[in-house]
Amino acid sequence: MARLPSPLQSLREQARQQLQTLLRELFDRADDALFDLADKAGNNQEQNLYFDSMREVRIRRRAIEASFFKAFDSNLLLLVEVDAHRSKAEASRSVSLDELSLVQNDELEEMVAVDGMINKSTERFADLLQPLTLRIDHLVPVKVYQKNNPVAPFPICHSFSEAIRPVRMDVKARLLLFKLFDQMVLGKLAGLYQRLNQLLIDANILPTLPSQNRGKPAGLRAGSGNTSGGENSYSGTGSSLDADHAGEVLQTLRALLGSRQQSISAPLTHDQPVLDSAGLIHLLSSAQQTAWSDVALTSPQQHAVDLRQVIQQYSARQGMPAAINPVDDDVINLVGMMFEFILEDRNLAAPMKALIGRLQIPMVKVAIADKSFFSKGGHPARRLLNEMASAALGWQEEAEDNRRGDNLFQRMETMVADILTGFESDVEIFSRMLADFRAWLDKERRRAQILEQRTLDAEDGKAKAEQARAEVNRALGLIVGERPLPEAGLAILQNAWANVMFITALKHGTSSEQWQSVSKTAELLVWSLTAAMSADSRRQLLKVVPQLLQQLRKGLESIAFNPFETTHLFKQLEVLHLARLKPPAAPEAGAVSASIATKDSVVPVSSSSAEQEPEAVAKDAAPSSVETASTIDAGLIEPGADETSVSLDVETVEPLLNSAPTLLAGESVLTAPQDELSPSLVTAEQGAETPGDEVLPDSDPHYRLVNNLTQGCWFEMTDVSGQKFRCRLAAIIRATGKYIFVNRSGMKVAEETRNSLALSLKNGRLLLLDDSMLFDRALEAVIGSLREQRGS
């Protein structure tokens, strides 16, 4: 669809939106209509047929719509794919009568119904269809007529007929569906055609075309079935109506040009010999190979060729008249102005502009020989020029040695040389060049897409890792809250168990049973180290600890955590649990705890820990502590829970751990308030800014520009060293707020945030490149310039 001209893409979106609405209304009405038929059925068998048909339509509704719009898009693509159109036309003509099978009665009824709908709608909307067909024909290389206009009744009806063919339904129900389609879709096409005509008029596509064709021969009407010459792809003159329109467009341009003071030719006298168009094309053919021979591609200042000087030089050599007829003179002038615009366009690098500029003389020859050059958007020469400019948009200017080794530059240089040496008057060379160039570009794009996809996959993985890290931070912050943890417990949560939660969040998500299991294990660990101790809670702790240790060990083993570090952490945890299990009133227990802590070099439990509180405080807290312990014991330590808590393989774990340096480096939010986000979480969600960067207010208009950016836009970016490079917005990672840019080869070259992008647009470090069609932009610029001069 990217190959469709921009106005045709807009037409596609408008038509799809309207047709989708009409189809939705059709299926809503079909449900009621089939139910009414079933209700009025004369017997149970007939009633069941209607009910079965109603059920089938309900089930297949989405599939029908998808098939219909797939056919709609295919019909659109046939307008720009000349070879495909020819193949389809030849295939349809190659079917003989012997190959046609006998049509069944049911199928015959359907064919009659479809043909009736088509004929009625074509006749009803002929006055709206004809200008719409001509406007679409103006945009594409394939001749457009009633049968291949994608929005005409013929393709629309056949697309719907093919879409409902797989639906198992009775012929009466099928005919009812056709009748509803005729009423609720075809019957409302007038509004669609009016909107589509206006859309193309607003895009300056044949804006002065009359809306009606009364008095025209039937063969010229867009609604007629006459296909004589209609299935040819591109011809120099086309139908008489096309020729009239081409002349009308050129006359309009010449009228605008007439007000321009400067002209490349002097006025003609009555007795002065004039060079005819054929002679002028011959002179230009002699000049086109040498006119640019002395112009370097490295010069940033390029100018269009002075064709008046070239024509005088070569006409003197060959003894031919130097005077040019006014029409050809205006054509040369118009093309020259367009190439002046092209060579001044900032969207292309200077070497690429100079390379494309060498096609000025061939384009002048095309415009002299074929007056539809300015009016027909699907002209192969125009399309080749647009395709070359589009491909060159992301090309980055390099040193001459590197440029000579660049595939794209070499390919385009060879193409230009072949046109300069091989083009005489046959415009088919542009069609062949266009087909070859597109095939080559497709291969290059596929290579770039592979690398770009790898880049985007890596960025997506980073985004998921940051999200998982943020979820772990948030979950542990909520679990711990304001409760002070002993240093050893903090180390287990932060340096060990947080990794288990991180991997679980990555692999299974935070709504999975596995995540719930590892989160409950963290809750249980925190409870075992912070809950106020009483006789009952100590009994609960004694019961819980073995299962807790088993879950912790299984989780750490599942992520291949260092066994030596695991043993060390468990020894520290054992000391803490033993200390909490000893009644504080017994001095001997305190001595044992102290000796164990000293023996294992463990940091002593803080004096603020619950086990050092007076017995009275422990008794006051006992009920809630017992309740918490019971809840944990019943809800978290379920039989077999440890078997399904985490299940990850080492090959999956290791790369994920390596992608989480912030989490594993010891940064923690375990003491952060529950209603606040950690610094690492803010970084993950909002994107890190360079220290010292200006933060724009939310009301800054440049944010609106950033919000309107879409994937695929090309930019010229200037780095901190002042070097300029070209890049394309490949992806917007919503989870992290990052904008990923790649070069023409698909390699990542930049990563920005919303704020840094707005700043770059504000200070000019980032310039949006115009990726619209170059020829059309140049022609619009020339028309605008001529109108301004005329107004002044």
C-alpha positions in Angstrom: 0.0 0.0 0.0 3.0 2.3 0.4 3.3 2.4 -3.3 -0.1 3.9 -3.8 0.0 7.7 -4.6 -0.8 9.7 -1.5 -4.2 10.9 -2.7 -5.1 7.2 -3.5 -4.1 6.2 0.0 -6.4 8.9 1.4 -9.2 7.6 -0.9 -8.6 4.1 0.3 -9.0 5.1 4.0 -12.1 7.1 3.3 -13.7 4.3 1.2 -12.8 1.6 3.7 -14.3 3.6 6.6 -17.5 4.3 4.8 -17.9 0.7 3.4 -17.2 -0.8 6.9 -20.0 1.3 8.4 -22.4 0.2 5.6 -21.4 -3.5 6.0 -22.0 -3.3 9.7 -25.5 -1.9 9.2 -26.1 -4.6 6.6 -25.2 -7.5 8.9 -27.2 -6.0 11.8 -30.2 -5.8 9.5 -29.6 -9.3 8.0 -29.9 -10.9 11.4 -33.4 -9.4 11.9 -34.4 -10.2 8.3 -33.4 -13.9 8.5 -35.2 -14.2 11.9 -38.4 -12.8 10.3 -38.2 -15.3 7.4 -37.7 -18.1 9.9 -40.7 -16.9 11.9 -42.9 -16.9 8.8 -41.6 -20.2 7.5 -44.3 -22.7 6.4 -42.7 -25.7 8.0 -40.0 -26.7 10.4 -37.5 -27.7 7.8 -37.6 -24.3 6.1 -37.5 -22.6 9.5 -34.4 -24.5 10.4 -32.7 -23.5 7.1 -33.2 -19.9 7.9 -32.0 -20.3 11.5 -28.9 -22.2 10.3 -28.2 -19.5 7.7 -28.6 -16.8 10.4 -26.2 -18.6 12.7 -23.7 -19.0 9.8 -23.8 -15.3 9.0 -23.2 -14.5 12.6 -20.3 -16.8 12.9 -18.7 -15.8 9.6 -19.4 -12.1 9.8 -15.8 -11.0 10.6 -14.4 -13.4 8.0 -16.7 -12.0 5.3 -15.7 -8.4 6.1 -12.0 -9.4 6.2 -12.3 -11.1 2.8 -14.2 -8.2 1.3 -11.6 -5.6 2.3 -8.7 -7.9 1.2 -10.2 -8.0 -2.2 -10.8 -4.2 -2.1 -7.1 -3.7 -1.4 -6.0 -6.1 -4.1 -8.1 -4.2 -6.6 -6.4 -1.0 -5.6 -2.9 -2.6 -5.9 -3.7 -3.8 -9.4 -3.9 -0.1 -10.5 -0.2 0.4 -9.7 1.2 -3.0 -10.6 1.2 -3.0 -14.4 2.5 -6.5 -14.8 0.0 -7.9 -12.3 -2.8 -6.1 -14.1 -1.7 -7.5 -17.5 -1.5 -11.0 -16.1 -5.0 -10.9 -14.6 -6.4 -9.5 -17.9 -4.6 -12.2 -19.9 -5.8 -14.9 -17.6 -9.4 -13.7 -17.8 -9.2 -13.7 -21.6 -7.6 -17.1 -21.8 -10.6 -19.0 -20.4 -12.4 -20.8 -23.3 -16.0 -22.0 -23.4 -14.8 -25.6 -23.1 -13.3 -24.8 -19.7 -16.5 -23.4 -18.4 -18.6 -25.9 -16.4 -22.3 -25.9 -16.5 -23.7 -23.4 -14.1 -26.1 -24.7 -11.5 -29.5 -23.1 -11.1 -28.6 -21.7 -7.7 -25.5 -20.1 -9.0 -27.3 -18.8 -12.0 -29.8 -17.0 -9.7 -26.9 -15.5 -7.8 -25.2 -14.3 -11.1 -28.4 -12.7 -12.3 -28.8 -11.0 -8.9 -25.3 -9.7 -8.9 -25.4 -8.5 -12.6 -28.7 -6.7 -11.9 -27.2 -4.9 -8.9 -24.2 -3.8 -10.9 -26.1 -2.5 -13.9 -28.7 -0.7 -11.8 -26.0 1.0 -9.6 -23.7 1.8 -12.6 -26.5 3.6 -14.4 -27.7 5.3 -11.2 -24.3 6.8 -10.3 -22.8 7.3 -13.7 -22.5 11.1 -13.3 -20.6 10.7 -10.1 -18.6 7.6 -11.2 -17.2 9.1 -14.4 -15.3 12.0 -12.9 -14.1 9.8 -10.0 -12.9 7.2 -12.5 -11.0 9.8 -14.5 -9.4 11.2 -11.3 -8.2 7.8 -10.2 -7.0 7.1 -13.7 -5.0 10.3 -13.5 -3.0 8.9 -10.5 -2.1 5.5 -11.8 -0.3 3.9 -14.7 -3.0 1.3 -15.5 -6.0 2.5 -17.5 -9.0 2.8 -15.1 -12.5 2.0 -16.3 -15.7 0.7 -14.9 -14.6 -2.8 -14.3 -11.4 -2.1 -12.5 -12.2 1.0 -10.5 -12.1 -0.4 -7.0 -14.9 1.7 -5.7 -17.2 1.1 -8.7 -20.2 -1.2 -8.3 -18.7 -4.0 -10.4 -15.6 -4.7 -8.2 -17.6 -4.0 -5.0 -20.4 -6.5 -5.9 -18.0 -9.2 -7.0 -15.9 -8.8 -3.9 -18.9 -9.2 -1.7 -20.1 -12.2 -3.7 -16.8 -13.9 -3.3 -16.6 -13.1 0.4 -19.9 -14.8 1.2 -19.3 -17.8 -1.1 -17.8 -20.0 1.7 -20.8 -19.4 3.9 -23.1 -22.4 4.1 -26.5 -21.0 3.6 -29.7 -21.7 1.7 -30.0 -19.9 -1.7 -33.1 -18.0 -0.5 -31.1 -16.6 2.4 -28.2 -15.8 0.1 -30.5 -13.9 -2.3 -31.9 -12.1 0.7 -28.3 -11.0 1.6 -27.8 -9.8 -1.9 -31.0 -7.8 -1.7 -30.0 -6.2 1.5 -26.5 -5.5 0.1 -28.2 -3.7 -2.8 -30.3 -1.6 -0.5 -28.0 -0.8 2.3 -24.6 -0.6 0.6 -24.9 0.0 -3.1 -27.9 2.2 -2.6 -25.8 4.6 -0.4 -22.8 4.9 -2.6 -23.8 8.3 -3.9 -22.5 9.9 -0.7 -19.3 8.0 -0.8 -18.7 9.0 -4.5 -19.3 12.7 -3.6 -16.9 12.5 -0.7 -14.2 10.8 -2.8 -14.5 13.2 -5.7 -14.2 16.1 -3.2 -11.2 14.5 -1.5 -9.4 14.3 -4.9 -10.4 17.8 -5.8 -9.0 19.1 -2.6 -5.8 17.2 -3.5 -5.8 19.2 -6.8 -6.6 16.1 -8.9 -8.5 17.4 -12.0 -10.3 20.0 -9.9 -11.9 21.6 -13.1 -13.3 18.3 -14.4 -17.1 18.6 -15.1 -19.2 16.6 -12.8 -21.6 15.3 -15.5 -21.1 13.9 -19.0 -24.4 14.5 -20.7 -24.2 14.2 -24.5 -21.0 12.1 -24.4 -20.8 8.9 -26.4 -21.5 5.8 -24.3 -18.0 4.5 -25.0 -16.5 7.4 -23.2 -18.6 7.1 -20.1 -16.8 5.6 -17.0 -19.9 3.6 -16.3 -20.0 1.8 -19.7 -18.7 -1.7 -20.2 -16.6 -0.7 -23.2 -13.1 -2.1 -22.6 -11.6 -1.4 -26.0 -8.2 -0.3 -25.2 -9.2 0.1 -21.6 -7.0 -2.7 -20.3 -3.8 -1.4 -21.8 -1.4 -0.2 -19.1 0.0 3.1 -20.2 -0.1 4.7 -23.6 1.3 8.0 -24.7 -2.0 9.7 -25.5 -4.7 7.5 -24.0 -8.3 8.2 -24.9 -9.4 11.4 -26.5 -10.9 12.6 -23.2 -7.5 12.0 -21.5 -5.8 13.9 -24.3 -8.2 16.8 -23.9 -7.5 16.9 -20.2 -3.7 16.7 -20.7 -3.9 19.6 -23.1 -6.1 21.5 -20.6 -3.6 21.0 -17.8 -0.7 22.1 -20.0 -2.6 25.1 -21.2 -3.2 26.1 -17.6 0.5 25.8 -16.8 1.4 27.8 -19.9 -1.1 30.5 -19.0 0.6 30.8 -15.6 4.0 30.8 -17.3 3.0 33.5 -19.7 3.1 36.1 -16.9 6.7 35.2 -16.1 9.1 37.8 -17.4 12.0 35.6 -18.1 12.1 33.1 -20.9 14.8 31.0 -22.3 14.0 31.8 -25.8 13.6 35.0 -27.8 10.3 35.9 -29.5 9.8 34.3 -33.0 9.5 36.3 -36.1 7.2 35.3 -39.0 9.9 34.3 -41.4 12.1 32.6 -38.8 12.5 28.8 -39.3 11.2 26.9 -36.3 12.6 23.6 -35.0 9.7 21.1 -34.7 9.2 18.8 -31.8 10.8 15.7 -33.5 13.9 17.8 -34.4 14.1 19.2 -30.9 14.0 15.7 -29.4 16.8 14.6 -31.7 19.0 17.6 -30.7 18.3 16.9 -27.0 19.2 13.2 -27.5 22.6 14.2 -28.9 23.1 16.5 -25.9 21.8 14.4 -23.0 25.0 12.2 -22.8 27.4 15.1 -22.6 25.5 18.0 -21.0 26.5 16.9 -17.4 29.9 15.5 -18.2 31.8 18.4 -16.7 29.5 18.8 -13.6 30.9 17.1 -10.5 28.5 15.2 -8.2 30.3 16.6 -5.1 29.4 20.2 -5.6 26.7 21.3 -3.1 25.7 24.1 -5.5 24.0 22.6 -8.5 21.9 24.3 -11.2 19.6 23.1 -13.9 21.1 22.8 -17.4 20.7 25.9 -19.5 18.9 24.2 -22.4 18.7 27.3 -24.5 22.5 27.3 -24.7 22.6 23.6 -25.3 20.1 23.7 -28.1 21.9 26.7 -29.8 25.2 24.8 -29.6 23.9 21.6 -31.1 21.7 23.2 -33.7 24.6 25.2 -35.0 26.7 22.0 -35.3 24.0 20.2 -37.2 22.8 23.1 -39.3 19.3 23.0 -37.8 17.1 26.0 -36.7 17.6 27.2 -33.2 14.2 28.7 -32.7 11.7 26.6 -30.7 7.9 26.6 -31.1 6.1 28.3 -28.1 4.6 25.1 -26.7 7.9 23.3 -26.5 9.5 26.4 -25.2 7.1 26.5 -22.3 7.6 22.8 -21.6 11.3 23.3 -21.4 10.8 26.3 -19.1 8.5 24.4 -16.8 10.8 21.3 -16.5 13.7 23.6 -15.9 11.9 25.4 -13.1 11.0 22.0 -11.6 14.6 20.8 -11.6 15.7 24.1 -10.0 13.4 23.2 -7.2 14.7 19.7 -7.0 18.3 20.8 -6.9 17.5 23.3 -4.1 15.5 20.7 -2.0 17.0 20.2 1.4 15.4 16.8 1.8 18.0 15.1 -0.4 21.8 15.0 -0.1 23.8 17.1 -2.6 25.3 14.1 -4.5 21.8 12.5 -4.9 20.3 15.8 -6.1 23.0 16.2 -8.6 22.5 12.6 -9.8 18.7 13.1 -10.2 19.4 16.4 -11.8 21.1 14.7 -14.7 17.7 13.4 -15.8 16.5 16.9 -16.7 17.0 16.5 -20.5 15.3 13.1 -20.6 12.4 14.5 -18.7 12.2 17.4 -21.1 12.1 15.0 -24.0 9.3 13.0 -22.3 7.3 16.1 -21.6 7.6 17.4 -25.3 6.6 14.0 -26.7 3.8 13.3 -24.3 1.7 16.1 -23.1 0.1 14.0 -20.3 3.5 14.1 -18.5 2.3 17.0 -16.3 -1.3 15.7 -15.8 -0.9 12.0 -15.3 0.4 11.0 -11.9 1.0 7.4 -13.0 3.4 8.3 -15.8 6.3 5.9 -15.6 8.9 8.6 -15.9 7.4 10.5 -13.0 7.1 7.4 -11.0 10.7 6.5 -11.5 11.8 10.0 -10.5 9.7 9.7 -7.3 11.0 6.2 -6.5 14.6 7.4 -6.8 14.0 10.4 -4.6 12.2 8.2 -2.0 15.0 5.7 -1.9 17.6 8.5 -1.6 15.8 10.2 1.3 17.6 8.2 3.9 21.0 8.3 2.1 23.7 9.9 4.1 26.3 12.0 2.4 29.8 10.5 2.8 33.3 10.9 1.5 33.6 10.3 -2.3 35.6 7.0 -1.8 32.9 5.6 0.5 30.1 6.9 -1.8 31.5 4.9 -4.7 31.2 1.8 -2.6 27.6 2.5 -1.6 25.1 0.1 -3.2 22.3 2.6 -3.6 24.5 5.3 -5.1 26.1 2.9 -7.5 22.7 1.5 -8.5 21.2 5.0 -9.2 24.3 6.2 -11.0 24.1 3.2 -13.3 20.4 3.8 -13.9 21.0 7.4 -14.8 23.8 6.5 -17.1 21.6 3.9 -18.8 18.8 6.4 -19.4 21.2 9.0 -20.7 22.7 6.5 -23.2 19.7 4.5 -24.0 16.6 6.8 -24.1 15.7 8.2 -27.4 11.9 8.4 -27.5 10.5 5.1 -26.2 9.1 5.8 -22.7 9.0 2.1 -22.0 12.6 2.3 -20.8 11.2 4.1 -17.7 8.8 1.3 -17.0 11.5 -1.3 -17.2 13.9 0.8 -15.1 11.1 1.3 -12.5 10.4 -2.5 -12.3 14.1 -3.4 -12.0 14.7 -0.7 -9.4 11.8 -1.6 -7.3 12.8 -5.3 -7.3 16.3 -4.3 -6.2 14.9 -2.0 -3.5 12.7 -4.8 -2.2 15.7 -7.0 -1.7 17.6 -4.2 0.0 14.6 -3.4 2.3 14.3 -7.0 3.3 17.9 -7.1 4.4 17.4 -3.9 6.3 14.2 -5.1 7.8 16.0 -8.2 9.3 18.5 -6.0 11.0 15.9 -3.5 12.1 13.7 -6.3 13.5 16.6 -7.5 15.6 17.2 -4.0 16.8 13.5 -3.6 17.7 13.4 -7.0 19.4 16.4 -6.0 21.5 14.7 -2.7 22.4 11.5 -4.5 23.2 13.4 -6.9 25.5 15.0 -3.9 27.2 11.6 -2.3 27.7 10.2 -5.5 29.1 13.2 -5.8 31.5 12.7 -2.3 32.7 9.0 -3.0 33.2 9.8 -6.2 35.1 12.3 -4.4 37.2 9.8 -1.7 38.0 7.2 -4.3 39.0 9.7 -6.0 41.3 10.6 -2.7 42.9 6.9 -1.8 43.4 6.0 -5.2 44.7 8.9 -5.3 47.2 8.2 -1.8 48.3 4.6 -2.7 49.1 5.6 -5.9 50.9 8.2 -4.3 53.1 6.6 -1.0 53.6 8.1 0.8 56.6 9.1 -2.3 58.5 12.9 -2.3 59.2 14.6 -5.5 58.0 17.8 -7.0 59.4 20.7 -6.5 57.1 20.9 -10.2 56.2 17.2 -10.3 55.4 17.6 -7.2 53.2 20.4 -8.9 51.4 18.3 -12.0 50.6 15.4 -9.9 49.3 17.5 -7.4 47.4 20.4 -9.5 46.0 18.8 -12.9 45.6 15.0 -13.2 45.7 14.4 -10.0 43.7 16.2 -11.8 40.8 13.7 -14.7 41.1 10.8 -12.2 41.0 12.4 -10.4 38.1 12.8 -13.5 35.9 9.3 -14.6 36.8 7.8 -11.3 35.8 9.7 -11.4 32.5 8.7 -15.0 31.6 5.2 -15.3 33.1 4.0 -11.8 33.7 2.7 -10.3 36.9 -0.8 -11.7 36.7 0.4 -15.3 36.6 0.3 -17.9 39.3 4.1 -18.1 39.3 4.3 -14.4 40.1 1.8 -14.8 42.9 3.8 -17.7 44.3 7.1 -15.8 44.4 5.5 -12.7 45.8 3.9 -14.7 48.6 7.3 -16.2 49.4 8.7 -12.7 49.7 5.8 -11.7 52.0 6.4 -14.8 54.1 10.1 -14.0 54.4 9.4 -10.5 55.5 6.8 -11.7 58.0 9.3 -14.2 59.4 11.8 -11.4 60.1 9.6 -8.6 61.3 6.5 -10.0 63.0 6.2 -9.5 66.7 7.0 -12.7 68.5 4.7 -14.4 71.1 4.4 -18.0 72.1 1.8 -18.7 69.4 3.7 -16.8 66.6 6.9 -18.6 67.5 5.0 -21.9 67.0 3.8 -20.6 63.7 7.3 -19.5 62.7 8.7 -22.9 63.6 6.1 -24.6 61.3 6.6 -22.1 58.5 10.5 -21.9 58.3 11.2 -25.3 56.7 8.7 -24.7 53.9 10.0 -21.1 53.5 13.6 -22.3 53.1 12.5 -25.0 50.6 10.7 -22.4 48.5 13.7 -20.0 48.6 16.1 -22.7 47.7 14.0 -23.9 44.7 13.6 -20.4 43.4 17.3 -19.6 43.6 18.2 -22.8 42.0 15.8 -22.1 39.1 17.7 -19.0 38.2 21.1 -20.7 38.7 22.0 -18.4 41.6 25.5 -18.8 43.0 25.4 -21.9 45.3 28.1 -20.6 47.6 26.3 -17.3 48.0 23.0 -19.2 48.6 24.6 -21.2 51.4 26.0 -18.0 53.0 22.7 -16.2 52.9 20.9 -19.2 54.3 23.3 -19.4 57.2 22.6 -15.8 58.0 18.9 -16.4 57.7 19.1 -19.3 60.1 20.8 -17.2 62.7 18.0 -14.6 62.5 15.3 -17.2 62.7 17.0 -19.0 65.7 17.3 -15.6 67.5 13.5 -15.0 67.0 12.5 -18.4 68.1 14.4 -18.0 71.5 12.2 -16.4 74.2 13.8 -13.0 75.1 13.4 -13.6 78.9 16.0 -16.4 78.9 19.5 -15.0 79.2 21.0 -18.2 78.0 19.2 -17.9 74.7 20.5 -14.4 74.2 24.0 -15.6 74.8 23.6 -18.5 72.3 22.2 -16.1 69.6 25.1 -13.7 70.2 27.7 -16.5 69.9 26.1 -17.8 66.7 26.2 -14.4 65.2 29.8 -14.0 66.2 30.8 -17.4 65.0 29.3 -16.8 61.5 30.4 -13.2 61.3 26.8 -12.0 60.9 25.7 -8.5 61.6 23.8 -8.6 64.9 20.0 -8.1 64.8 19.1 -4.5 65.2 18.0 -3.4 68.7 14.8 -2.2 67.2 13.9 -5.7 66.1 10.7 -7.2 67.4 12.4 -10.0 69.4 14.1 -7.4 71.7 10.8 -5.8 72.6 9.4 -6.3 76.2 7.2 -9.3 76.7 4.2 -7.0 77.3 4.5 -5.5 73.9 4.8 -8.9 72.3 1.6 -10.0 74.1 -0.2 -6.9 72.9 0.8 -7.7 69.4 0.2 -11.4 69.6 -3.3 -11.7 68.3 -2.5 -9.8 65.0 0.7 -11.7 64.7 -1.0 -15.0 65.1 -3.6 -14.0 62.6 -1.0 -13.0 60.1 1.0 -16.2 60.6 -2.2 -18.3 60.2 -3.1 -16.5 57.0 0.3 -17.0 55.6 0.5 -20.6 56.7 -2.9 -21.4 55.1 -2.8 -19.1 52.0 0.8 -19.2 51.0 2.3 -22.5 52.0 -0.1 -24.7 50.1 0.8 -28.4 49.6 3.0 -28.7 46.5 3.3 -24.9 46.1 7.0 -25.2 46.0 6.9 -27.5 43.1 5.3 -24.9 40.7 6.6 -21.7 42.1 9.3 -21.1 39.5 10.4 -23.2 36.5 13.1 -21.5 34.3 16.1 -22.9 32.4 19.6 -21.5 32.6 19.7 -20.6 28.9 16.7 -18.3 29.5 17.9 -16.9 32.8 21.4 -15.8 32.1 20.7 -13.3 29.3 17.8 -11.8 31.2 19.9 -11.3 34.3 22.6 -9.6 32.2 19.9 -7.2 30.9 19.0 -6.0 34.4 22.1 -4.2 35.8 20.2 -1.7 37.9 18.4 -4.5 39.8 21.4 -6.6 40.4 23.8 -3.8 41.2 22.3 -3.4 44.7 19.9 -0.5 44.1 16.8 -1.1 46.1 13.5 0.5 47.1 12.8 -1.8 49.9 12.6 1.1 52.4 10.7 3.4 50.1 7.2 4.5 51.2 4.4 2.5 49.5 2.9 5.5 47.7 6.2 6.7 46.2 8.1 5.4 43.2 11.8 4.6 43.4 14.3 6.5 41.3 15.0 3.4 39.2 11.2 3.0 38.5 11.0 6.6 37.4 13.9 6.1 35.0 12.3 3.0 33.6 9.0 4.6 32.9 9.9 8.1 31.8 13.3 7.6 30.1 16.5 8.9 31.5 17.4 12.5 30.5 20.9 13.7 30.2 21.9 15.8 33.3 21.6 19.4 32.6 18.9 19.0 29.8 16.2 21.6 29.8 12.8 20.1 30.7 10.1 21.8 28.6 6.8 22.6 30.2 3.8 20.5 29.3 2.3 23.4 27.4 5.2 23.7 25.0 3.9 23.3 21.4 6.9 21.1 20.4 5.3 18.3 22.4 2.4 18.4 20.0 4.8 17.9 17.2 6.3 14.9 18.9 2.9 13.5 19.6 2.1 13.7 15.8 5.2 11.8 14.8 4.6 8.4 13.2 6.8 5.4 12.6 8.6 5.6 9.3 9.3 9.4 9.3 12.7 10.4 8.2 14.8 13.0 10.0 18.1 14.8 9.6 19.7 14.8 13.1 22.7 16.7 14.3 24.8 15.1 17.1 26.8 16.9 19.8 29.8 17.1 17.6 27.8 18.9 14.9 27.9 16.0 12.5 24.6 15.5 10.6 23.1 12.1 9.8 19.9 10.8 8.5 17.7 8.4 10.4 14.1 7.0 10.5 11.8 6.6 13.4 11.6 2.9 13.6 9.6 2.4 16.8 8.0 4.1 19.8 8.4 2.0 22.9 5.4 3.1 24.9 6.4 1.3 28.1 9.6 3.3 28.4 8.7 6.4 26.5 11.7 5.9 24.1 11.9 6.7 20.5 14.2 4.4 18.5 15.9 5.7 15.3 17.6 3.6 12.7 19.6 4.3 9.6 18.9 3.1 6.1 20.5 -0.2 6.8 18.3 -0.8 9.9 21.0 -0.2 12.5 20.1 1.8 15.6 21.7 5.2 15.5 19.8 7.2 18.2 17.5 6.8 21.2 15.4 9.8 22.4 12.8 10.6 24.9 9.7 12.7 24.4 11.4 15.7 26.1 14.7 15.3 24.3 12.8 15.1 21.0 10.8 18.2 21.7 14.1 20.0 22.6 15.7 18.8 19.4 12.8 20.1 17.3 12.9 23.4 19.2 16.6 24.1 18.8 16.8 22.7 15.2 19.0 19.7 16.1 16.3 17.5 14.5 14.7 18.3 11.1 11.7 16.4 9.7 12.3 15.4 6.1 9.4 15.5 3.6 8.9 12.0 2.2 6.1 13.0 -0.3 6.6 12.4 -4.0 9.3 14.7 -5.3 7.9 15.3 -8.8 4.5 16.4 -7.3 6.2 18.6 -4.8 8.3 20.2 -7.5 5.3 20.8 -9.7 3.3 22.3 -6.8 6.2 24.6 -6.0 6.4 25.8 -9.6 2.7 26.4 -9.8 2.8 28.3 -6.5 5.7 30.4 -7.6 4.1 31.3 -10.9 0.8 32.2 -9.2 2.8 34.5 -6.8 4.5 36.2 -9.7 1.2 36.6 -11.5 -0.3 38.1 -8.4 2.5 40.5 -8.0 
